[in-house]
Amino acid sequence: MVHNLGKIDWANMNKIGFAYDWATIANEKMKNLMLANDHKQLINYRSLGREVELAIPSPEHYLPLLYILALKQEKEQLSFLTTKQ
C-alpha cells in the first residue's frame, strides 16, 4: 500500500526491518481500515493524515486497491502478503 519511490533511502533500503515511521503508520492505518471494511475512509484517503499523504503521493498505484476491495464479499477474510496479521 505504501508507495513513494521519491522518498527511498537507498543507503538503508536493504536493512532488515528498516522503514520510515510515516510508512509504518500509514500501512497500519490503511490495514486497519481494510480489516474494518471502512471503505469510506479508504476512498477519502487524502483526509487520513500526513503519513498517508507521504505513502500515497499520487493515486495511480493506490486506486486499484479500491477496485479490489469492492469485489470482496461480506464474510470474506482479507490477508496481507507482506505482513503478519
N, C-alpha and C positions, 0 to 999 in steps of 0.2 A: 504494500500500500504506500509506503514511504518511497518517494522517488524524487530526488533532487541532485542530479549529476553535477550541477554547478557548485554544490557545497561539499563534494567529496574531498576528504583529507587523504590524498594519495599516499602520504608517508605512513599513515596509520591504518589504511584500508584493510590490510591483511592480518591485523592483530585480532586474535580470537577475543570476542566479547566487546570489541570496540564499537561504540555507537554514540552519536551525539545525544545529549539529553532531550533535545526537542524531537528527535526522531523516535526515541523510545516512548516519549509521552504521547506523540501523535499516533504511533502504532497501537498503543494500549487503548487510547481513547476511541479510535475507529474500530478496533477489535471488539471492545465492549458494546459499542453501538450496534454492531452487526449481530452480536450474540443476543442483544435485547430486541432485535428486529425494529430498531428505531431508524427507519428509512428516512423519515422527515429530516432528522438532523444530518444524516449522511448526504442527503440531497442538498441541503443548505450548508455544506462543509465549510464555506467561507466564513461562517459565523462561529466556528469551533475553536478559534484562538490562534495565536501566533505560531504555535508548534505545528498545527495543521497547515497553516499558510506556507511555512517553510517546507513541509513534507510534500505538498501538492502545489508547486509553483505554477503549473499550467495544467489544464484539465484533461488533456488528451490521453494520459495514461490512467487517470482516475475514473473517468466516466464509464468505461467498460465494466468496472466493478458494479456499478449501479444496475446495469443491464443483467448481470449475472445474479445479483441479489433479487431482482424482480422475478426470476424464474424459480426461486426457492419455494418449495411447498411449506405450508404452515408448520407441520410437525417434523420437517426435515432438519437434521442436525448439520451445523457447519463444522468444518475442520480447517485448520490452518497448516499449510505445508512447512512453513519456516519457523514456527514457534510451537512450544509445548502449551497445551491448553490447561 
